[in-house]
Amino acid sequence: MPNIQMKRIYEPITPSDGFRVLVDRLWPRGVKKETAGIDLWAKDITPSALLREEYHTGVDSWDVFAIKYRKELLANPAVDSFVDTIRDKETVTLLFASRDTEHTHVTVLLAVLEEKLAEVRG
């Protein structure tokens, strides 16, 4: 099972990042694709446009957003495919642009991925 960590895309690339995965639906401002060091851009496991909009416009609180996003992830077959992709990696770094590292969708994604990987491992 890989060690999965979170990191802002704006932080320097380090060897300890391992397999680097961008988990934002939109490409981060000011980051050049050629120098981002991305191994995979996993747009299909990010929050839906509607869910993102409801959270960012204040329709949903953080707690409601997290519950809805978790439901999206558990119903999304792309998550299982992603788990298959990362399961044999030593380290996986989930990259995101948000300044708020506590209230980012990546915390929800990380929890779901760890649960799925534990299921696969048995």
N, C-alpha and C positions, 0 to 999 in steps of 0.2 A: 504494500500500500504506500502510495507516495506521501511525502510530507507536503502539504498544501499550505501556501502562505499568500498573503495579500500585500500588494505594494502599489503605490501611486506610479503611474506611467512616467511621471516627471522626475522620479528618483533615478540615480545612475544605475546602469546595468552592472550587475556583478555576477561572477561565476556561480555564487550560491543561489542564484535565481532558478537555475535548472531550466525546465521547459516553461517558456514565457507565453502566457495566454492573455490576450486582451479580451475583457469581458464587459465592454461597453458597446452599445448598439451604434453609437456615433463615434467617428474617429476623433481623438482628442486634439483640441486646438494647439497649434504650435509644435506638434510632433511630426517629424518627417518619417514617412513609412520606411525609407531607406536606412534610417539610423535607429529605429525604435527597438530593434532586436526582438521582434515578435515571431514566435514559432507558429502561432495559431490565433486567428481572430474568431472568437466563438460568439458571433452575433445572435445565433439561434437559441442561446440559453440565457439571454438577457431579458429584462422585463419588457412586456409588450408596450407598444407606443401609447396605448390608452392608459395602462397602469402607470407608466412613467409620467404622463401628462397629469393624471389625477393627483399624484404625489407632489409633483413640482409646482402645481397651481394651488395646492393647499386643500384640495377636495378630500384627500385621504391623509390621516395622520401617519406617522412613521409605523406605528403598531399595525394599523389597518393595511398599509402598503406591504409590510413584511408578511402578513398572513396571506394576502392575495398573491404575492409573488411566489411564496412557497407552494401554494395550490397550483399556480401556473407551472412551476418546475416539476412537480410530481406528476402532472398530466402531460408533460412534454417529452416525447420519445427521443428528442435530441440530447436530453440529459444522459440517458443510458448510453447513447453512442459516445458522448463525451467521456463518460466514465470508462468505457472500453479503451478510448484513446489514451487516457492518462494513467490507467491502472498499473502499468509496468514502469512508469517513470519514477525516478528516485525523488525528485523535487519538482513541484509545479508551483509557479507563481502566477496568481490571478492579478492582472493589471487593470487599473481603473483610473479615471481622471479626477473624480470628486475630491474636493478638499476635506470634506467631512468623512473621516475614516471610520467613524462609529455608526453613522446613519447612511450607509451605502448598501446598495443591493448585494454587494459582494459578500457581506456578512451572512446574508440569508443563503446565497448560493454556496458558500463554503460549508455551512452546516448541512445542507442537503447533499452535497458531494461526499462529505465525510460519512454520512449515513448510508448512502448508496455503496460506497467503497467497502464499508463494514459488512453490508449484506452480501456483496460479491465474495468477500473473503470468508464469510461464513462464521 
